[in-house]
């Protein structure tokens, strides 16, 4: 392998992993703001008695809690969220690799 290919691959991986981390952060931020008691409720350490936990960005895939306790998990929404994150991350990684290759 030549140095140019290694550089493009490295930049692709950095772009891919960086965007994947940004998507994970967006999911945590959405869970914090959508849930009644924030991230502690998502991780089960809140002091709220009747909190509703909501997880998922852009699609809500997990919701549980409330006075009339319910738990809903939507695997299709989770799959779409994961596919969106992988697609956007792959696209950004390819764009970064392409931009480095043009120099």
Buried (B, 14 or more C-beta within 10 A) or exposed (E): EEEEEEBBBEBBEBBBEBBBEBBEEEBBEBBBEBBBBBBBBBEEEBEBEEBBBBBBBEEBBBBBBEEEEEEEEBEEBBEBBEEBBBEBBBEBBBBBBEEBEEE
